[in-house]
Amino acid sequence: MKITDKYANENFNDYIHKMGRIILSCTLIIILLVPTLICLKFDIFPPLKNFFNGFIQVAMVYIPLCIAEFLTFVPMLGSGASYLAFITGNLTNLKIPCASMAVENAGVEPNTDEGDVISMLSVASSSIVTILIIIVGMVALVPLKPILSSEVLKPAFDNILPALFGALGAYWFVKQWKLAIVPVVTSIIFAVIIINILKMEIGSLQGVLIPILGIISVLSARIMYNKGKL
């Protein structure tokens, strides 16, 4: 790489982080401003005790989940795509699959300059398409409501997310089936223990399971690599 190219990449990354922090800060202010203005307008501020009790209960679930998503998704997306994905949302069911498949189809590696650019373009495209689909959905919601609320389609809507990740996971399982053995078996064991023994929902422990399974996946891959199994 030329010196000028190196400086150009550093300036680009600095610009991405600068703009990402500014836009994230503005987004956070807007998110907090909406309920604040509603409370001021209608004078319906909740009691501080009830507010903090509710905040703590929500924070106990979502703070570990947010930390796990940050540690898991940022290395996959890169800096620019991460800022954009966390602002627009829908990471697990839209942005991550879109970015992963785009990087794979482009023939580049994650955590590279090329991979970061492809991830950023794919997340941006996904965000634009999502907005357009939402607009169409809002316009067509009333005419299509009888069809969408049909009991025939209910099982399909209930399994959209498993179907999405099943299709995405199947591609990687076939491509790197050795790497998939330990995480899949471990996930099944955890699911059996949580559902049948602890009588809990997996969704309530999602924030804890993501980093644990991520660490198990990395360690198992490292062990197999050191033993020449990959």
C-alpha positions, 0 to 999 in steps of 0.5 A: 500500500502506498503512503498516500493510500494509507493516509487516505484510509486513515482520514476516511476512517477518522471521518467515519468515526467522527460522523458516526458519533455525531449522528448517533448522538443526534439520534439519541437526543431525538429518541429521548426528546420525543417522550420528553416533549409528550410529557411536557405537552400533556403534563404526564410525567411518571413518578420517578420511583416508578420510572427508575423501577421500570428502567432498571428492569429493562436495563437488566435485560437490554444492557447485556444484550447490547454489549453482546451485540456490540462485541459480536456484530462490530467485527463482522460489519466494520466501523461505517456499517456498524454506525449505520446498522445501530442507528437504523436497527433490525441488526439480527434479522436484516442488517447482519444477514445482508452484510454477511452475504454481500461480503461473501458474494463480493469475495472479500474478507471481513475486517478489511478495507474492502469488506468494510466498504461492501458492508457499509454499502449493503447496510445502506441499501438494506436500510433504503429498501426497508424504508421503501417497504415500510412506506408501501406497507403503511399504504397497503396495510388497511386493504391487506389487513384481512389477508395478513390477519388470516389464520392460514398465514399466522404460522408463516409470520410466527416463523419468519425469523427462524426461517431467515436464520435457518436459511442463512445458517444452512449456507454456512453450515454446508460451507464450514460444517466442521466449524458448525458442529460444536456451536450447533450441539452446544446451542441444542444442549442449552435450549434443552436445559433452558426450556425443559429443565429451567422452564424458561424462555430462551429469549429472556437469556439472549443477552447472556447466550450470545457472548457465551456461544460466541466464545465457545465458537471461537475457542472450538475453531481455534482448537480445531485449527491448532490440531490441523482439523481445518 
